[in-house]
Amino acid sequence: MSITQHHLLDIYRAQRLGEPAPPAPGRHDWQVVREWRDHRQFRAVLAERPAQGRIRRALGRWLHPRRRSTG
């Protein structure tokens, strides 16, 4: 059963029982992503790490390593 068919079945059941229809699949995806990002930033602050730009800095160090002088 696809997610669309499952959603249509849930709507039918809700109608038969007089309950409000459930939200469409994927409707709150961006809200979940924002909450996940906020939670990651909160955990970083608690661990005393920078809350923003950690991935960009790590990629920058990997892509552009500092050349050490040999002298």
Buried (B, 14 or more C-beta within 10 A) or exposed (E): EEEEEEBEEBEEEEEEEEEEEEEEEEEEEEEEEEEEEEEEBEEBEEEEEEBEEEEEEEEEEEEEEEEEEEE
